[in-house]
Amino acid sequence: MKRLHSQALVLLVGVITALVSYFTSGRVEGAILFNFGVIAAIVGLLLIIFDVLLWKLPLLYPWFVDIPNLNGSWKVTARILQPGAAKAESDQGEASIEQSHSGIYMSIIWGDKSETEFFEAAPLAVSGTRTKRCALSSFYQFKKKGTERVTRSAAMAFDVPAKLFKNRPDRFTIFYTTTDGYRGEIELSK
C-alpha cells in the first residue's frame, strides 16, 4: 500500500468514526470504543470494493491510482529466446487479462494451441515520470500441446511513454526473463 493510500485510509477511518459516533449519540464522542467492529467492517468492505472496482475509475487516475487497467482481451505477438539458442522464435496468440488493484492473472493461447498462465498476487510496481515502468515478478505455467505443464518464475517489466500512459492503454510490451534462462518480449495490443 502506498503512502497516499495509507493516509487516505487513516482519514477515512477518522471520518467513519465521527459519523458513527454522531449517528449513535447525536454528537461526536468516543464511540470508537463501542462501534469498532462496525467501523472495521465498513473499512474492510470499502477496501474490497476499491481493490475490485473503484481503482479502475479514470477519475482516480493518475493522482490516486497509478497502475494501468489491463483487463480484457489482447492480441499477442512474442519473440522468445530459449537458453542456448542463437535466434529468437516468434509466435502469435490471444491473451486474456483479469486484474484487480492487488493482483493480476494473464492467460495466453498461442498459435499452436499451447498455453501460458501467469499468476501474480501482488500489485504492479510503477516508477518514472517521462517513461512509466511497471514491473512484477510472477510464477507462470507453460503447457505445450501433448506435454506436461512446466512452472517457471519470471521477472517482467513494461515501459510506456508518459504521454501514452493512461488508465486503459491500447498497447504495451512486456519484457521478461525467467530463472531458467528464457527471455523475450510479448507485445499486446487491442
NUMI-60497 format. One record per residue: residue in three letters; x, y, z of N, C-alpha, C, O in turn; chain. Coordinates in nm, 2 decimals. Example, Ala and Ser with C-alpha at 12.3 -4.5 7.8 and 13.67 -1.06 7.14 Angstrom:
<sites>
SITE  type     nc1     nc2     nc3    cac1    cac2    cac3     cc1     cc2     cc3     oc1     oc2     oc3  mol
SITE   ala    1.32   -0.57    0.78    1.23   -0.45    0.78    1.32   -0.33    0.78    1.42   -0.33    0.85    A
SITE   ser    1.28   -0.22    0.71    1.37   -0.11    0.71    1.29    0.00    0.79    1.34    0.11    0.80    A
</sites>
This chain:
<sites>
SITE  type     nc1     nc2     nc3    cac1    cac2    cac3     cc1     cc2     cc3     oc1     oc2     oc3  mol
SITE   met    0.09   -0.12    0.00    0.00    0.00    0.00    0.09    0.12    0.00    0.19    0.13    0.08    A
SITE   lys    0.06    0.22   -0.08    0.14    0.34   -0.09    0.11    0.44    0.02    0.00    0.43    0.08    A
SITE   arg    0.19    0.53    0.04    0.17    0.63    0.15    0.04    0.71    0.13   -0.03    0.73    0.22    A
SITE   leu    0.01    0.75    0.01   -0.11    0.82   -0.02   -0.23    0.73    0.02   -0.33    0.78    0.08    A
SITE   his   -0.23    0.60   -0.02   -0.34    0.51    0.02   -0.35    0.50    0.17   -0.46    0.50    0.22    A
SITE   ser   -0.24    0.49    0.24   -0.24    0.48    0.39   -0.30    0.60    0.45   -0.38    0.59    0.54    A
SITE   gln   -0.26    0.72    0.40   -0.31    0.84    0.46   -0.46    0.86    0.43   -0.53    0.90    0.52    A
SITE   ala   -0.50    0.82    0.31   -0.65    0.82    0.28   -0.72    0.73    0.37   -0.83    0.76    0.41    A
SITE   leu   -0.67    0.61    0.40   -0.73    0.51    0.48   -0.74    0.56    0.63   -0.85    0.55    0.69    A
SITE   val   -0.64    0.63    0.68   -0.65    0.68    0.81   -0.75    0.79    0.82   -0.83    0.80    0.92    A
SITE   leu   -0.75    0.88    0.72   -0.85    0.98    0.72   -0.99    0.92    0.71   -1.09    0.97    0.78    A
SITE   leu   -1.01    0.82    0.63   -1.14    0.76    0.61   -1.19    0.69    0.74   -1.30    0.71    0.78    A
SITE   val   -1.10    0.63    0.82   -1.13    0.57    0.94   -1.18    0.68    1.04   -1.28    0.66    1.11    A
SITE   gly   -1.11    0.79    1.04   -1.15    0.91    1.13   -1.29    0.96    1.09   -1.37    0.99    1.18    A
SITE   val   -1.31    0.98    0.96   -1.44    1.03    0.92   -1.55    0.93    0.95   -1.66    0.97    1.00    A
SITE   ile   -1.53    0.80    0.93   -1.63    0.70    0.96   -1.66    0.69    1.11   -1.77    0.68    1.16    A
SITE   thr   -1.55    0.71    1.19   -1.56    0.71    1.34   -1.65    0.82    1.38   -1.74    0.80    1.46    A
SITE   ala   -1.63    0.94    1.33   -1.71    1.06    1.36   -1.85    1.04    1.32   -1.94    1.08    1.40    A
SITE   leu   -1.87    0.99    1.20   -2.01    0.97    1.15   -2.09    0.86    1.24   -2.20    0.89    1.28    A
SITE   val   -2.02    0.75    1.27   -2.09    0.65    1.35   -2.12    0.71    1.49   -2.22    0.69    1.55    A
SITE   ser   -2.02    0.79    1.55   -2.05    0.85    1.68   -2.16    0.95    1.67   -2.25    0.95    1.76    A
SITE   tyr   -2.17    1.03    1.57   -2.28    1.12    1.55   -2.41    1.06    1.54   -2.51    1.10    1.61    A
SITE   phe   -2.42    0.96    1.45   -2.55    0.89    1.43   -2.59    0.80    1.55   -2.71    0.77    1.57    A
SITE   thr   -2.49    0.76    1.63   -2.52    0.68    1.75   -2.58    0.77    1.87   -2.67    0.73    1.93    A
SITE   ser   -2.51    0.88    1.89   -2.54    0.96    2.01   -2.59    1.11    1.98   -2.62    1.18    2.07    A
SITE   gly   -2.59    1.14    1.86   -2.63    1.28    1.82   -2.51    1.38    1.83   -2.53    1.50    1.80    A
SITE   arg   -2.40    1.33    1.87   -2.28    1.42    1.88   -2.16    1.33    1.86   -2.16    1.21    1.88    A
SITE   val   -2.05    1.39    1.82   -1.92    1.32    1.80   -1.86    1.30    1.94   -1.83    1.39    2.01    A
SITE   glu   -1.84    1.17    1.98   -1.77    1.13    2.10   -1.69    1.01    2.09   -1.66    0.97    1.97    A
SITE   gly   -1.65    0.95    2.19   -1.57    0.83    2.19   -1.64    0.70    2.15   -1.62    0.60    2.21    A
SITE   ala   -1.72    0.71    2.05   -1.80    0.59    2.00   -1.71    0.48    1.95   -1.76    0.37    1.93    A
SITE   ile   -1.58    0.51    1.92   -1.50    0.40    1.86   -1.49    0.28    1.96   -1.47    0.17    1.91    A
SITE   leu   -1.50    0.31    2.09   -1.49    0.20    2.19   -1.60    0.11    2.17   -1.59   -0.01    2.20    A
SITE   phe   -1.72    0.16    2.13   -1.84    0.07    2.12   -1.87    0.02    1.98   -1.93   -0.08    1.96    A
SITE   asn   -1.82    0.10    1.88   -1.85    0.07    1.75   -1.73    0.03    1.66   -1.74    0.04    1.54    A
SITE   phe   -1.63   -0.02    1.72   -1.51   -0.05    1.65   -1.53   -0.16    1.54   -1.48   -0.15    1.43    A
SITE   gly   -1.61   -0.26    1.58   -1.65   -0.36    1.48   -1.72   -0.31    1.36   -1.69   -0.36    1.25    A
SITE   val   -1.81   -0.22    1.38   -1.88   -0.16    1.26   -1.78   -0.08    1.17   -1.79   -0.09    1.05    A
SITE   ile   -1.70    0.00    1.24   -1.60    0.07    1.16   -1.51   -0.02    1.08   -1.48    0.01    0.96    A
SITE   ala   -1.46   -0.12    1.15   -1.37   -0.21    1.08   -1.43   -0.28    0.96   -1.37   -0.30    0.86    A
SITE   ala   -1.56   -0.32    0.98   -1.63   -0.39    0.87   -1.65   -0.29    0.76   -1.64   -0.33    0.64    A
SITE   ile   -1.69   -0.17    0.78   -1.71   -0.07    0.68   -1.58   -0.04    0.60   -1.58   -0.04    0.48    A
SITE   val   -1.47   -0.02    0.67   -1.34    0.00    0.61   -1.30   -0.12    0.53   -1.25   -0.11    0.41    A
SITE   gly   -1.31   -0.24    0.58   -1.28   -0.37    0.51   -1.36   -0.38    0.38   -1.31   -0.42    0.28    A
SITE   leu   -1.49   -0.35    0.39   -1.58   -0.36    0.27   -1.53   -0.26    0.17   -1.53   -0.29    0.05    A
SITE   leu   -1.50   -0.14    0.21   -1.46   -0.03    0.12   -1.32   -0.07    0.05   -1.30   -0.04   -0.07    A
SITE   leu   -1.23   -0.13    0.13   -1.11   -0.18    0.07   -1.13   -0.29   -0.04   -1.06   -0.29   -0.14    A
SITE   ile   -1.22   -0.38   -0.01   -1.25   -0.48   -0.11   -1.31   -0.42   -0.23   -1.28   -0.45   -0.35    A
SITE   ile   -1.41   -0.33   -0.22   -1.47   -0.26   -0.33   -1.37   -0.18   -0.41   -1.37   -0.18   -0.53    A
SITE   phe   -1.27   -0.11   -0.34   -1.17   -0.04   -0.41   -1.08   -0.14   -0.49   -1.05   -0.11   -0.61    A
SITE   asp   -1.04   -0.25   -0.43   -0.95   -0.35   -0.49   -1.01   -0.41   -0.62   -0.94   -0.43   -0.71    A
SITE   val   -1.14   -0.43   -0.61   -1.21   -0.50   -0.72   -1.26   -0.40   -0.83   -1.25   -0.42   -0.95    A
SITE   leu   -1.32   -0.29   -0.78   -1.39   -0.20   -0.88   -1.34   -0.06   -0.89   -1.30   -0.01   -0.99    A
SITE   leu   -1.33    0.01   -0.77   -1.31    0.16   -0.77   -1.17    0.20   -0.83   -1.16    0.31   -0.89    A
SITE   trp   -1.07    0.12   -0.82   -0.94    0.16   -0.87   -0.94    0.17   -1.03   -0.85    0.24   -1.08    A
SITE   lys   -1.04    0.12   -1.09   -1.05    0.13   -1.24   -1.10    0.26   -1.29   -1.09    0.30   -1.41    A
SITE   leu   -1.16    0.34   -1.20   -1.22    0.47   -1.24   -1.12    0.57   -1.29   -1.03    0.60   -1.22    A
SITE   pro   -1.14    0.62   -1.41   -1.05    0.72   -1.47   -1.03    0.84   -1.38   -0.93    0.91   -1.38    A
SITE   leu   -1.14    0.87   -1.30   -1.14    0.99   -1.21   -1.02    0.98   -1.11   -0.97    1.08   -1.07    A
SITE   leu   -0.99    0.86   -1.07   -0.88    0.84   -0.97   -0.74    0.83   -1.03   -0.64    0.82   -0.96    A
SITE   tyr   -0.73    0.84   -1.16   -0.61    0.82   -1.23   -0.55    0.95   -1.28   -0.63    1.03   -1.34    A
SITE   pro   -0.43    0.99   -1.27   -0.32    0.92   -1.20   -0.29    0.97   -1.06   -0.19    0.92   -1.00    A
SITE   trp   -0.37    1.06   -1.01   -0.33    1.12   -0.88   -0.34    1.02   -0.76   -0.27    1.03   -0.66    A
SITE   phe   -0.43    0.92   -0.77   -0.45    0.83   -0.66   -0.42    0.68   -0.70   -0.36    0.61   -0.62    A
SITE   val   -0.44    0.65   -0.82   -0.41    0.51   -0.88   -0.32    0.53   -0.99   -0.35    0.61   -1.09    A
SITE   asp   -0.20    0.47   -0.99   -0.11    0.49   -1.10   -0.07    0.36   -1.18    0.02    0.36   -1.26    A
SITE   ile   -0.15    0.25   -1.16   -0.13    0.14   -1.24   -0.24    0.13   -1.34   -0.35    0.16   -1.32    A
SITE   pro   -0.20    0.09   -1.46   -0.30    0.08   -1.57   -0.39   -0.03   -1.56   -0.36   -0.14   -1.50    A
SITE   asn   -0.51   -0.02   -1.61   -0.61   -0.12   -1.61   -0.59   -0.20   -1.74   -0.62   -0.15   -1.85    A
SITE   leu   -0.54   -0.32   -1.72   -0.51   -0.41   -1.84   -0.62   -0.52   -1.86   -0.59   -0.60   -1.95    A
SITE   asn   -0.73   -0.51   -1.79   -0.83   -0.61   -1.81   -0.88   -0.62   -1.95   -0.88   -0.52   -2.02    A
SITE   gly   -0.91   -0.74   -1.99   -0.97   -0.76   -2.13   -0.89   -0.86   -2.21   -0.80   -0.93   -2.17    A
SITE   ser   -0.93   -0.86   -2.34   -0.87   -0.95   -2.44   -0.77   -0.87   -2.52   -0.79   -0.75   -2.55    A
SITE   trp   -0.66   -0.94   -2.55   -0.55   -0.87   -2.62   -0.49   -0.96   -2.73   -0.50   -1.09   -2.72    A
SITE   lys   -0.45   -0.90   -2.84   -0.37   -0.98   -2.95   -0.23   -0.98   -2.90   -0.18   -0.88   -2.85    A
SITE   val   -0.16   -1.09   -2.92   -0.03   -1.11   -2.87    0.07   -1.15   -2.98    0.04   -1.23   -3.07    A
SITE   thr    0.19   -1.08   -2.98    0.30   -1.12   -3.07    0.42   -1.13   -2.98    0.45   -1.04   -2.90    A
SITE   ala    0.49   -1.24   -2.99    0.61   -1.26   -2.90    0.73   -1.30   -2.97    0.73   -1.36   -3.08    A
SITE   arg    0.84   -1.26   -2.91    0.97   -1.31   -2.95    1.04   -1.37   -2.83    1.05   -1.31   -2.73    A
SITE   ile    1.07   -1.50   -2.84    1.12   -1.58   -2.73    1.25   -1.64   -2.76    1.27   -1.70   -2.86    A
SITE   leu    1.35   -1.61   -2.67    1.48   -1.66   -2.69    1.50   -1.77   -2.58    1.51   -1.74   -2.46    A
SITE   gln    1.52   -1.90   -2.63    1.54   -2.01   -2.54    1.69   -2.01   -2.49    1.77   -1.96   -2.57    A
SITE   pro    1.71   -2.07   -2.38    1.85   -2.08   -2.33    1.94   -2.15   -2.44    1.90   -2.26   -2.49    A
SITE   gly    2.05   -2.09   -2.47    2.15   -2.15   -2.57    2.11   -2.13   -2.71    2.19   -2.16   -2.80    A
SITE   ala    1.99   -2.08   -2.74    1.95   -2.05   -2.88    2.02   -1.93   -2.93    2.04   -1.83   -2.86    A
SITE   ala    2.05   -1.93   -3.06    2.11   -1.81   -3.13    2.01   -1.72   -3.18    2.04   -1.60   -3.20    A
SITE   lys    1.89   -1.77   -3.21    1.79   -1.69   -3.27    1.66   -1.70   -3.20    1.62   -1.81   -3.15    A
SITE   ala    1.59   -1.59   -3.18    1.46   -1.59   -3.11    1.35   -1.65   -3.20    1.35   -1.63   -3.32    A
SITE   glu    1.26   -1.72   -3.13    1.14   -1.77   -3.20    1.03   -1.67   -3.19    1.02   -1.59   -3.10    A
SITE   ser    0.94   -1.66   -3.30    0.83   -1.58   -3.29    0.70   -1.66   -3.28    0.69   -1.77   -3.33    A
SITE   asp    0.60   -1.60   -3.22    0.47   -1.67   -3.20    0.36   -1.56   -3.19    0.39   -1.45   -3.15    A
SITE   gln    0.24   -1.60   -3.22    0.13   -1.51   -3.20    0.02   -1.58   -3.13    0.02   -1.70   -3.12    A
SITE   gly   -0.07   -1.50   -3.07   -0.18   -1.57   -2.99   -0.28   -1.46   -2.94   -0.28   -1.35   -2.98    A
SITE   glu   -0.36   -1.51   -2.85   -0.46   -1.43   -2.78   -0.44   -1.43   -2.63   -0.42   -1.54   -2.58    A
SITE   ala   -0.45   -1.32   -2.57   -0.43   -1.31   -2.42   -0.56   -1.26   -2.36   -0.64   -1.18   -2.42    A
SITE   ser   -0.58   -1.31   -2.24   -0.69   -1.26   -2.15   -0.64   -1.22   -2.02   -0.56   -1.30   -1.96    A
SITE   ile   -0.67   -1.10   -1.98   -0.61   -1.05   -1.85   -0.73   -1.02   -1.76   -0.82   -0.95   -1.79    A
SITE   glu   -0.72   -1.07   -1.63   -0.81   -1.04   -1.53   -0.73   -0.97   -1.42   -0.63   -1.03   -1.37    A
SITE   gln   -0.76   -0.85   -1.38   -0.68   -0.77   -1.29   -0.76   -0.70   -1.18   -0.87   -0.66   -1.21    A
SITE   ser   -0.71   -0.70   -1.06   -0.76   -0.62   -0.95   -0.65   -0.52   -0.92   -0.54   -0.52   -0.98    A
SITE   his   -0.67   -0.43   -0.82   -0.56   -0.34   -0.78   -0.45   -0.42   -0.72   -0.33   -0.38   -0.72    A
SITE   ser   -0.48   -0.53   -0.66   -0.38   -0.60   -0.58   -0.32   -0.73   -0.65   -0.23   -0.79   -0.60    A
SITE   gly   -0.37   -0.76   -0.77   -0.32   -0.88   -0.84   -0.35   -0.88   -0.98   -0.44   -0.80   -1.03    A
SITE   ile   -0.29   -0.97   -1.06   -0.31   -0.98   -1.20   -0.30   -1.13   -1.24   -0.22   -1.20   -1.19    A
SITE   tyr   -0.39   -1.17   -1.33   -0.38   -1.31   -1.39   -0.39   -1.29   -1.54   -0.47   -1.21   -1.59    A
SITE   met   -0.30   -1.35   -1.61   -0.30   -1.34   -1.76   -0.28   -1.48   -1.82   -0.20   -1.57   -1.77    A
SITE   ser   -0.37   -1.51   -1.92   -0.36   -1.64   -1.99   -0.34   -1.61   -2.13   -0.41   -1.52   -2.19    A
SITE   ile   -0.25   -1.68   -2.20   -0.22   -1.67   -2.34   -0.24   -1.80   -2.41   -0.19   -1.90   -2.36    A
SITE   ile   -0.32   -1.80   -2.51   -0.33   -1.92   -2.60   -0.25   -1.89   -2.73   -0.29   -1.79   -2.80    A
SITE   trp   -0.14   -1.96   -2.75   -0.06   -1.94   -2.86   -0.11   -2.00   -2.99   -0.21   -2.08   -2.99    A
SITE   gly   -0.05   -1.97   -3.10   -0.10   -2.01   -3.24   -0.10   -2.16   -3.25   -0.19   -2.22   -3.32    A
SITE   asp   -0.01   -2.24   -3.18   -0.01   -2.38   -3.19   -0.09   -2.45   -3.08   -0.09   -2.57   -3.05    A
SITE   lys   -0.18   -2.36   -3.01   -0.27   -2.40   -2.90   -0.20   -2.44   -2.77   -0.27   -2.49   -2.68    A
SITE   ser   -0.07   -2.41   -2.76   -0.01   -2.42   -2.63   -0.06   -2.30   -2.54   -0.11   -2.20   -2.59    A
SITE   glu   -0.04   -2.32   -2.41   -0.10   -2.22   -2.31    0.01   -2.17   -2.22    0.10   -2.25   -2.18    A
SITE   thr    0.00   -2.04   -2.18    0.08   -1.98   -2.08   -0.02   -1.92   -1.98   -0.10   -1.84   -2.02    A
SITE   glu    0.00   -1.94   -1.85   -0.08   -1.88   -1.75    0.01   -1.81   -1.65    0.10   -1.88   -1.59    A
SITE   phe   -0.01   -1.68   -1.62    0.07   -1.60   -1.53   -0.02   -1.58   -1.40   -0.13   -1.54   -1.41    A
SITE   phe    0.04   -1.60   -1.29   -0.03   -1.58   -1.16    0.05   -1.48   -1.08    0.17   -1.51   -1.05    A
SITE   glu   -0.01   -1.37   -1.04    0.06   -1.28   -0.96   -0.04   -1.22   -0.86   -0.14   -1.16   -0.89    A
SITE   ala   -0.01   -1.23   -0.73   -0.09   -1.18   -0.62   -0.03   -1.06   -0.55   -0.04   -1.05   -0.43    A
SITE   ala    0.03   -0.98   -0.63    0.09   -0.86   -0.57    0.07   -0.75   -0.68    0.06   -0.77   -0.80    A
SITE   pro    0.06   -0.62   -0.63    0.04   -0.52   -0.73    0.16   -0.49   -0.82    0.27   -0.53   -0.78    A
SITE   leu    0.13   -0.43   -0.93    0.24   -0.38   -1.02    0.32   -0.27   -0.95    0.25   -0.19   -0.88    A
SITE   ala    0.45   -0.27   -0.96    0.52   -0.15   -0.91    0.54   -0.06   -1.03    0.58   -0.10   -1.13    A
SITE   val    0.52    0.07   -1.00    0.53    0.17   -1.11    0.63    0.28   -1.07    0.63    0.32   -0.95    A
SITE   ser    0.71    0.32   -1.16    0.81    0.42   -1.14    0.83    0.51   -1.26    0.78    0.47   -1.37    A
SITE   gly    0.89    0.62   -1.25    0.92    0.71   -1.36    0.83    0.82   -1.38    0.71    0.82   -1.33    A
SITE   thr    0.87    0.92   -1.45    0.79    1.04   -1.49    0.77    1.05   -1.64    0.66    1.06   -1.69    A
SITE   arg    0.88    1.06   -1.71    0.87    1.07   -1.86    0.83    0.93   -1.92    0.75    0.93   -2.01    A
SITE   thr    0.89    0.83   -1.87    0.85    0.70   -1.91    0.81    0.62   -1.79    0.88    0.61   -1.69    A
SITE   lys    0.69    0.56   -1.79    0.64    0.49   -1.68    0.69    0.34   -1.70    0.68    0.29   -1.80    A
SITE   arg    0.74    0.28   -1.59    0.78    0.15   -1.59    0.70    0.07   -1.49    0.70    0.10   -1.37    A
SITE   cys    0.63   -0.03   -1.54    0.56   -0.12   -1.45    0.64   -0.25   -1.44    0.69   -0.30   -1.54    A
SITE   ala    0.65   -0.31   -1.32    0.73   -0.43   -1.30    0.66   -0.52   -1.21    0.59   -0.48   -1.12    A
SITE   leu    0.68   -0.65   -1.23    0.63   -0.75   -1.14    0.71   -0.88   -1.15    0.77   -0.90   -1.26    A
SITE   ser    0.70   -0.96   -1.05    0.76   -1.09   -1.06    0.64   -1.19   -1.05    0.54   -1.16   -0.99    A
SITE   ser    0.65   -1.30   -1.13    0.54   -1.39   -1.14    0.59   -1.53   -1.15    0.69   -1.56   -1.21    A
SITE   phe    0.50   -1.62   -1.11    0.52   -1.76   -1.15    0.42   -1.78   -1.27    0.31   -1.72   -1.27    A
SITE   tyr    0.47   -1.86   -1.36    0.38   -1.89   -1.47    0.39   -2.04   -1.51    0.50   -2.10   -1.49    A
SITE   gln    0.29   -2.09   -1.57    0.29   -2.22   -1.62    0.28   -2.22   -1.77    0.20   -2.15   -1.83    A
SITE   phe    0.36   -2.31   -1.84    0.35   -2.32   -1.98    0.32   -2.46   -2.01    0.38   -2.56   -1.96    A
SITE   lys    0.23   -2.48   -2.10    0.19   -2.62   -2.15    0.18   -2.62   -2.30    0.10   -2.57   -2.36    A
SITE   lys    0.28   -2.69   -2.36    0.28   -2.71   -2.50    0.19   -2.84   -2.53    0.19   -2.93   -2.45    A
SITE   lys    0.12   -2.83   -2.64    0.03   -2.94   -2.67    0.10   -3.07   -2.66    0.20   -3.09   -2.73    A
SITE   gly    0.04   -3.17   -2.59    0.10   -3.30   -2.58    0.21   -3.32   -2.47    0.27   -3.42   -2.47    A
SITE   thr    0.24   -3.22   -2.39    0.34   -3.22   -2.29    0.29   -3.19   -2.15    0.18   -3.14   -2.14    A
SITE   glu    0.37   -3.21   -2.05    0.33   -3.17   -1.92    0.35   -3.02   -1.90    0.43   -2.96   -1.97    A
SITE   arg    0.28   -2.97   -1.80    0.29   -2.83   -1.76    0.43   -2.80   -1.70    0.48   -2.89   -1.62    A
SITE   val    0.49   -2.69   -1.74    0.62   -2.65   -1.68    0.60   -2.52   -1.60    0.54   -2.43   -1.66    A
SITE   thr    0.64   -2.52   -1.48    0.63   -2.40   -1.40    0.76   -2.32   -1.39    0.86   -2.38   -1.36    A
SITE   arg    0.75   -2.19   -1.42    0.87   -2.11   -1.42    0.85   -1.98   -1.34    0.73   -1.95   -1.31    A
SITE   ser    0.95   -1.92   -1.29    0.94   -1.79   -1.23    1.00   -1.69   -1.32    1.10   -1.71   -1.39    A
SITE   ala    0.94   -1.57   -1.34    0.98   -1.47   -1.43    0.98   -1.33   -1.37    0.89   -1.30   -1.29    A
SITE   ala    1.07   -1.25   -1.40    1.07   -1.11   -1.37    1.02   -1.04   -1.50    1.08   -1.06   -1.61    A
SITE   met    0.92   -0.95   -1.49    0.87   -0.89   -1.61    0.86   -0.74   -1.59    0.84   -0.69   -1.47    A
SITE   ala    0.87   -0.66   -1.69    0.86   -0.52   -1.69    0.80   -0.47   -1.82    0.82   -0.53   -1.92    A
SITE   phe    0.73   -0.36   -1.82    0.69   -0.30   -1.94    0.69   -0.15   -1.92    0.66   -0.09   -1.82    A
SITE   asp    0.74   -0.08   -2.03    0.75    0.06   -2.03    0.65    0.13   -2.12    0.62    0.07   -2.23    A
SITE   val    0.60    0.24   -2.08    0.50    0.32   -2.17    0.54    0.46   -2.15    0.56    0.51   -2.04    A
SITE   pro    0.56    0.54   -2.27    0.59    0.68   -2.26    0.48    0.75   -2.18    0.36    0.71   -2.20    A
SITE   ala    0.51    0.84   -2.09    0.42    0.91   -2.00    0.30    0.97   -2.08    0.19    0.96   -2.03    A
SITE   lys    0.32    1.02   -2.20    0.21    1.07   -2.28    0.10    0.96   -2.31   -0.02    0.99   -2.32    A
SITE   leu    0.15    0.84   -2.33    0.06    0.73   -2.37    0.01    0.65   -2.25   -0.08    0.57   -2.26    A
SITE   phe    0.07    0.68   -2.13    0.03    0.60   -2.01   -0.10    0.65   -1.96   -0.11    0.77   -1.91    A
SITE   lys   -0.20    0.57   -1.97   -0.33    0.61   -1.93   -0.40    0.50   -1.85   -0.34    0.39   -1.84    A
SITE   asn   -0.52    0.52   -1.80   -0.59    0.42   -1.73   -0.61    0.29   -1.81   -0.60    0.19   -1.75    A
SITE   arg   -0.64    0.30   -1.94   -0.66    0.19   -2.02   -0.58    0.20   -2.15   -0.63    0.24   -2.25    A
SITE   pro   -0.45    0.15   -2.14   -0.37    0.16   -2.26   -0.42    0.07   -2.37   -0.49   -0.03   -2.34    A
SITE   asp   -0.39    0.10   -2.50   -0.44    0.01   -2.60   -0.32   -0.08   -2.66   -0.34   -0.16   -2.75    A
SITE   arg   -0.20   -0.06   -2.60   -0.09   -0.14   -2.64    0.02   -0.13   -2.53    0.03   -0.03   -2.47    A
SITE   phe    0.10   -0.24   -2.52    0.22   -0.23   -2.43    0.30   -0.36   -2.46    0.25   -0.45   -2.52    A
SITE   thr    0.43   -0.35   -2.43    0.52   -0.47   -2.45    0.58   -0.51   -2.32    0.63   -0.43   -2.24    A
SITE   ile    0.57   -0.64   -2.29    0.63   -0.70   -2.17    0.76   -0.75   -2.20    0.77   -0.83   -2.30    A
SITE   phe    0.86   -0.71   -2.13    1.00   -0.77   -2.14    1.02   -0.86   -2.02    0.99   -0.82   -1.91    A
SITE   tyr    1.07   -0.98   -2.05    1.08   -1.08   -1.93    1.20   -1.16   -1.94    1.26   -1.18   -2.05    A
SITE   thr    1.24   -1.21   -1.83    1.35   -1.31   -1.82    1.31   -1.41   -1.71    1.24   -1.37   -1.61    A
SITE   thr    1.34   -1.54   -1.73    1.30   -1.64   -1.64    1.42   -1.69   -1.56    1.53   -1.67   -1.60    A
SITE   thr    1.40   -1.76   -1.45    1.50   -1.81   -1.37    1.58   -1.92   -1.44    1.70   -1.95   -1.40    A
SITE   asp    1.52   -1.98   -1.54    1.60   -2.09   -1.61    1.65   -2.05   -1.75    1.67   -2.13   -1.84    A
SITE   gly    1.66   -1.91   -1.77    1.73   -1.86   -1.89    1.65   -1.82   -2.01    1.71   -1.77   -2.10    A
SITE   tyr    1.52   -1.84   -2.00    1.43   -1.79   -2.12    1.42   -1.64   -2.10    1.42   -1.58   -1.99    A
SITE   arg    1.41   -1.57   -2.22    1.39   -1.43   -2.21    1.32   -1.39   -2.34    1.32   -1.46   -2.44    A
SITE   gly    1.25   -1.27   -2.34    1.18   -1.23   -2.46    1.10   -1.11   -2.44    1.11   -1.04   -2.33    A
SITE   glu    1.01   -1.09   -2.53    0.92   -0.97   -2.52    0.79   -1.02   -2.58    0.78   -1.09   -2.68    A
SITE   ile    0.68   -0.97   -2.51    0.54   -1.01   -2.56    0.47   -0.88   -2.58    0.45   -0.80   -2.49    A
SITE   glu    0.44   -0.85   -2.71    0.36   -0.73   -2.74    0.22   -0.76   -2.73    0.17   -0.86   -2.79    A
SITE   leu    0.14   -0.67   -2.66    0.00   -0.69   -2.65   -0.07   -0.56   -2.71   -0.02   -0.45   -2.68    A
SITE   ser   -0.17   -0.58   -2.79   -0.25   -0.47   -2.85   -0.40   -0.51   -2.85   -0.43   -0.63   -2.86    A
SITE   lys   -0.48   -0.41   -2.86   -0.62   -0.43   -2.86   -0.66   -0.45   -3.01   -0.78   -0.47   -3.04    A
</sites>
